[in-house]
Amino acid sequence: MSSQLRPALTIFAALTLLCGVAYPLAVTAIGGAAFPAQAGGSMLEVNGKRVGSSLIGQAFSSPQYFWSRPSATAPMPNNAAGSSGANQGPTNPALLDAVKGRIAALQAADGAAGVANPGPIPVDLVTASASGLDPEISVAAARYQAGRIAATRHLSVEQVLALIARQQQTPWLGVFGEARVNVLALNLALDRAQAHG
């Protein structure tokens, strides 16, 4: 028995050091050297202060900002430690009630800003993504909010639409995915544009 135990423990220790220590350290060092921004969490900064990651959504509720996709993470929205979807099907009454509440909130924000927005509400503004952390919304979702943003910031709708167009990200390789905008980056660009306008 001991003749089999010693080689097994030696292999176990060697693989632990190789896979559990050496490999993670090497990957971390290479990632930090070759891709420092991504390895550091793809953080966005304003005046040297970190305001968030471009990879993790943030909840915006002020009418003067673009709103993100809803998050289903617990115990708080956009909780990276609790990434998950709600796992609610389209006939689930809880999901239907949540969607109705989100529609009402969007319509109330438009009404408070004095904006009539008769267009259909894009689905990504009222349903959560599978991860609950989606930092992006569709271009349609951003354009839907342009009237409210323009009214609350005293800008023209054309100015807001132009900002959306500048922040638009195209599908990967022109084929995979759809055009989208990063909500945090868009809101930061909106603040910069108004500060310099």
C-alpha positions, 0 to 999 in steps of 0.5 A: 500500500505504501508503495502506491501511496508515495507516488500518488502523493508526489503526483498530487503535490506536483500537479497542485503546484503546477496547476494551482500555483504556477499556472495561475501566477503565469497567466496573471503575469502574462495577462497583466503585461499584455492586457493591463486594462482588461486584467485590471477589470476594464475599469473606467475612470473620471478625473483619476477616480474609478467609476466602474467597469465596462464589463459589469452593468450599473443601475441608473435610475435618474431620468437624466441618465440612460437606464441599463438593462434590469438585473436579476442578481441578489441581494442587490442589482448588478452584484458580480458576486451573485451573477445569475438570471431570474430563471423565470419563464415568459408565463411566470406571473412574477416576471410579468408583474416585474415587466409591467412595473418596469414599463410603468417606471419608464413611462412615468419617467417620460411623463415627468420629463414631458415626453410623449414616447408612443414607440414600443419599449425595447425588450432589453429595457424591461427584461434581465439578461442571463447573467444579470450583469449586462453592461450594454443595451441595444441601440434601439433601447438607447434611442428609445430614451433619447427624448427623456435625456434631451428634455431633462438635460435641455439638449436637442434630441439630435444631440443625444442621438448623435452621442448614441451613434458615436458610442455605438459598438458594431457586431464582432467581425461585423457578423456576431451579435448586434449593434449596442452601446455600453451604458456606463460609457454612454452616460460618462460621454453624456456628462462630458458632452454637457460639461463642454457644451 
